[in-house]
Amino acid sequence: MSDHSLYDALRHIADSYGLIAMMAVFVVLVAWPFRPGARDRNDEAANMIFKDENDG
């Protein structure tokens, strides 16, 4: 197997499966805040700027 055909094979894998992998990571990162168990942490993060240093 020559270097050129190895390059072509790796490029083909990166072009097809790399795009699928990046899309999967994107979908997971976008959906992560909307998972059912995240409501409390999202509310805490949203209201963090309104807390005073002395609040508990």
DSSP file (Angstrom, degrees, kcal/mol; ACC not computed):
  #  RESIDUE AA STRUCTURE BP1 BP2  ACC     N-H-->O    O-->H-N    N-H-->O    O-->H-N    TCO  KAPPA ALPHA  PHI   PSI    X-CA   Y-CA   Z-CA
    1    1 A M              0   0    0      0, 0.0     2,-0.1     0, 0.0     0, 0.0   0.000 360.0 360.0 360.0 123.0    0.0    0.0    0.0
    2    2 A S     >  -     0   0    0      1,-0.1     4,-1.9     4,-0.0     5,-0.2  -0.328 360.0-110.6 -81.3 166.0    1.6    3.3   -1.1
    3    3 A D  H  > S+     0   0    0      1,-0.2     4,-2.5     2,-0.2     5,-0.2   0.859 116.0  57.1 -63.6 -34.9    1.5    6.4    1.0
    4    4 A H  H  > S+     0   0    0      1,-0.2     4,-2.3     2,-0.2    -1,-0.2   0.911 107.6  45.6 -65.7 -41.9   -0.8    8.1   -1.5
    5    5 A S  H  > S+     0   0    0      2,-0.2     4,-2.3     1,-0.2    -1,-0.2   0.848 111.6  53.0 -72.0 -31.7   -3.5    5.4   -1.2
    6    6 A L  H  X S+     0   0    0     -4,-1.9     4,-2.7     2,-0.2     5,-0.2   0.922 109.7  49.3 -64.2 -43.2   -3.1    5.5    2.6
    7    7 A Y  H  X S+     0   0    0     -4,-2.5     4,-2.6     1,-0.2    -2,-0.2   0.924 111.1  49.4 -60.1 -44.7   -3.7    9.2    2.5
    8    8 A D  H  X S+     0   0    0     -4,-2.3     4,-2.3     2,-0.2    -1,-0.2   0.899 111.6  48.9 -63.3 -39.6   -6.7    8.8    0.3
    9    9 A A  H  X S+     0   0    0     -4,-2.3     4,-2.2     2,-0.2    -2,-0.2   0.932 113.3  45.9 -66.1 -45.3   -8.2    6.2    2.7
   10   10 A L  H  X S+     0   0    0     -4,-2.7     4,-2.5     1,-0.2    -2,-0.2   0.881 112.6  51.2 -65.7 -37.1   -7.6    8.3    5.7
   11   11 A R  H  X S+     0   0    0     -4,-2.6     4,-2.7    -5,-0.2    -1,-0.2   0.900 108.7  51.2 -66.1 -39.9   -9.1   11.3    4.0
   12   12 A H  H  X S+     0   0    0     -4,-2.3     4,-2.1     2,-0.2     5,-0.3   0.919 111.3  47.9 -62.8 -42.9  -12.2    9.4    3.0
   13   13 A I  H  X>S+     0   0    0     -4,-2.2     4,-1.6     1,-0.2     5,-1.3   0.921 114.0  46.8 -62.8 -44.2  -12.7    8.2    6.6
   14   14 A A  H  <5S+     0   0    0     -4,-2.5     5,-0.5     3,-0.2     4,-0.3   0.888 112.2  50.7 -66.5 -38.4  -12.2   11.8    7.9
   15   15 A D  H  <5S+     0   0    0     -4,-2.7     4,-0.3    -5,-0.2    -1,-0.2   0.890 124.5  25.2 -67.4 -39.1  -14.6   13.2    5.3
   16   16 A S  H  X5S+     0   0    0     -4,-2.1     4,-1.4    -5,-0.2    -3,-0.2   0.945 132.7  29.3 -93.0 -58.9  -17.4   10.8    5.9
   17   17 A Y  H  X5S+     0   0    0     -4,-1.6     4,-2.5    -5,-0.3    -3,-0.2   0.793 116.0  59.6 -77.9 -27.3  -17.1    9.5    9.5
   18   18 A G  H  ><S+     0   0    0     -5,-1.3     4,-2.5    -4,-0.3    -1,-0.2   0.900 105.9  49.0 -64.3 -40.5  -15.5   12.6   10.9
   19   19 A L  H  > S+     0   0    0     -5,-0.5     4,-2.2    -4,-0.3    -2,-0.2   0.897 111.4  49.3 -65.0 -40.7  -18.5   14.7    9.8
   20   20 A I  H  X S+     0   0    0     -4,-1.4     4,-2.3     2,-0.2    -2,-0.2   0.916 111.7  49.0 -64.8 -42.4  -20.8   12.2   11.4
   21   21 A A  H  X S+     0   0    0     -4,-2.5     4,-2.3     2,-0.2    -2,-0.2   0.915 111.5  48.4 -64.6 -43.2  -18.8   12.2   14.7
   22   22 A M  H  X S+     0   0    0     -4,-2.5     4,-2.2     1,-0.2    -1,-0.2   0.883 111.6  50.5 -64.7 -37.5  -18.8   16.1   14.8
   23   23 A M  H  X S+     0   0    0     -4,-2.2     4,-2.4     2,-0.2    -1,-0.2   0.896 109.6  50.7 -66.6 -39.6  -22.5   16.2   14.1
   24   24 A A  H  X S+     0   0    0     -4,-2.3     4,-2.3     2,-0.2    -2,-0.2   0.916 110.7  48.6 -64.4 -42.9  -23.1   13.7   17.0
   25   25 A V  H  X S+     0   0    0     -4,-2.3     4,-2.5     1,-0.2    -2,-0.2   0.911 111.3  51.1 -62.4 -42.5  -21.0   15.7   19.4
   26   26 A F  H  X S+     0   0    0     -4,-2.2     4,-2.3     2,-0.2     5,-0.2   0.926 110.1  48.4 -60.1 -46.6  -22.9   18.9   18.3
   27   27 A V  H  X S+     0   0    0     -4,-2.4     4,-2.2     1,-0.2    -1,-0.2   0.904 112.3  49.0 -63.8 -41.3  -26.3   17.3   18.9
   28   28 A V  H  X S+     0   0    0     -4,-2.3     4,-1.6     1,-0.2    -1,-0.2   0.925 112.2  48.1 -64.5 -43.8  -25.2   16.0   22.4
   29   29 A L  H  < S+     0   0    0     -4,-2.5    -2,-0.2     1,-0.2    -1,-0.2   0.861 113.8  46.7 -67.1 -34.9  -23.9   19.4   23.4
   30   30 A V  H  < S+     0   0    0     -4,-2.3     4,-0.2    -5,-0.2    -1,-0.2   0.884 116.9  43.5 -72.3 -37.8  -27.0   21.2   22.3
   31   31 A A  H >< S+     0   0    0     -4,-2.2     3,-1.3    -5,-0.2     4,-0.3   0.687  91.8  87.2 -81.3 -17.9  -29.3   18.7   23.9
   32   32 A W  G >< S+     0   0    0     -4,-1.6     3,-1.4     1,-0.3    -1,-0.2   0.868  86.7  49.1 -54.6 -46.1  -27.3   18.4   27.2
   33   33 A P  G 3  S+     0   0    0      0, 0.0    -1,-0.3     0, 0.0    -2,-0.1   0.717 107.5  57.7 -68.4 -16.7  -29.0   21.4   29.0
   34   34 A F  G <  S+     0   0    0     -3,-1.3    -2,-0.2    -4,-0.2    -3,-0.1   0.349  76.3 119.8 -95.9   6.4  -32.5   20.1   28.1
   35   35 A R  S X  S-     0   0    0     -3,-1.4     3,-1.6    -4,-0.3     4,-0.2  -0.364  76.6-111.1 -69.8 154.6  -32.1   16.7   29.8
   36   36 A P  G >  S+     0   0    0      0, 0.0     3,-0.8     0, 0.0    -1,-0.1   0.832 112.3  51.4 -59.2 -36.9  -34.6   16.0   32.6
   37   37 A G  G 3  S+     0   0    0      1,-0.2     4,-0.3     2,-0.1     3,-0.3   0.435  94.0  74.8 -82.4   2.9  -32.2   16.1   35.5
   38   38 A A  G <>  +     0   0    0     -3,-1.6     4,-2.6     1,-0.2     5,-0.2   0.480  64.3  94.6 -94.6  -2.9  -30.7   19.4   34.6
   39   39 A R  H <> S+     0   0    0     -3,-0.8     4,-2.6     1,-0.2     5,-0.2   0.910  85.2  48.0 -60.1 -45.4  -33.5   21.7   35.7
   40   40 A D  H  > S+     0   0    0     -3,-0.3     4,-2.3     1,-0.2    -1,-0.2   0.923 114.7  45.3 -63.2 -44.0  -32.1   22.5   39.2
   41   41 A R  H  > S+     0   0    0     -4,-0.3     4,-2.4     2,-0.2    -1,-0.2   0.878 113.0  50.9 -68.3 -36.4  -28.6   23.2   37.9
   42   42 A N  H  X S+     0   0    0     -4,-2.6     4,-2.4     2,-0.2    -2,-0.2   0.914 111.1  48.1 -66.5 -41.8  -30.0   25.4   35.1
   43   43 A D  H  X S+     0   0    0     -4,-2.6     4,-1.8    -5,-0.2    -2,-0.2   0.906 112.0  49.9 -64.0 -41.0  -32.2   27.4   37.5
   44   44 A E  H  X S+     0   0    0     -4,-2.3     4,-0.6    -5,-0.2    -2,-0.2   0.915 112.6  46.6 -63.5 -42.8  -29.2   27.9   39.8
   45   45 A A  H >< S+     0   0    0     -4,-2.4     3,-0.5     1,-0.2     4,-0.4   0.881 111.4  52.0 -66.9 -37.8  -27.0   29.1   37.0
   46   46 A A  H 3< S+     0   0    0     -4,-2.4     3,-0.3     1,-0.2    -1,-0.2   0.840 116.9  38.4 -68.0 -32.9  -29.7   31.4   35.7
   47   47 A N  H >< S+     0   0    0     -4,-1.8     3,-1.3     1,-0.2     4,-0.4   0.393  87.4  97.8 -99.0   2.1  -30.2   33.0   39.1
   48   48 A M  G X< S+     0   0    0     -4,-0.6     3,-1.1    -3,-0.5    -1,-0.2   0.837  77.7  58.5 -61.8 -34.1  -26.6   33.1   40.2
   49   49 A I  G 3  S+     0   0    0     -4,-0.4    -1,-0.3    -3,-0.3    -2,-0.1   0.701 102.6  54.8 -71.2 -17.0  -26.1   36.7   39.1
   50   50 A F  G <  S+     0   0    0     -3,-1.3    -1,-0.2    -4,-0.1     2,-0.2   0.531  86.5 102.3 -92.3  -6.6  -28.9   37.8   41.5
   51   51 A K    <   -     0   0    0     -3,-1.1     2,-0.2    -4,-0.4    -3,-0.0  -0.535  65.9-136.6 -80.0 142.6  -27.4   36.2   44.6
   52   52 A D    >   -     0   0    0     -2,-0.2     3,-1.2     1,-0.1    -2,-0.1  -0.579  24.7-112.3 -89.3 159.1  -25.6   38.4   47.1
   53   53 A E  T 3  S+     0   0    0      1,-0.3    -1,-0.1    -2,-0.2    -2,-0.0   0.808 118.7  51.5 -61.5 -28.3  -22.3   37.2   48.6
   54   54 A N  T 3  S+     0   0    0      2,-0.0    -1,-0.3     0, 0.0     2,-0.1   0.536  86.6 105.5 -88.4  -7.1  -24.0   36.9   52.0
   55   55 A D    <         0   0    0     -3,-1.2    -4,-0.0     1,-0.1     0, 0.0  -0.412 360.0 360.0 -72.1 151.6  -26.9   34.7   50.7
   56   56 A G              0   0    0     -2,-0.1    -1,-0.1     0, 0.0    -3,-0.1   0.436 360.0 360.0 -89.7 360.0  -26.8   31.1   51.5
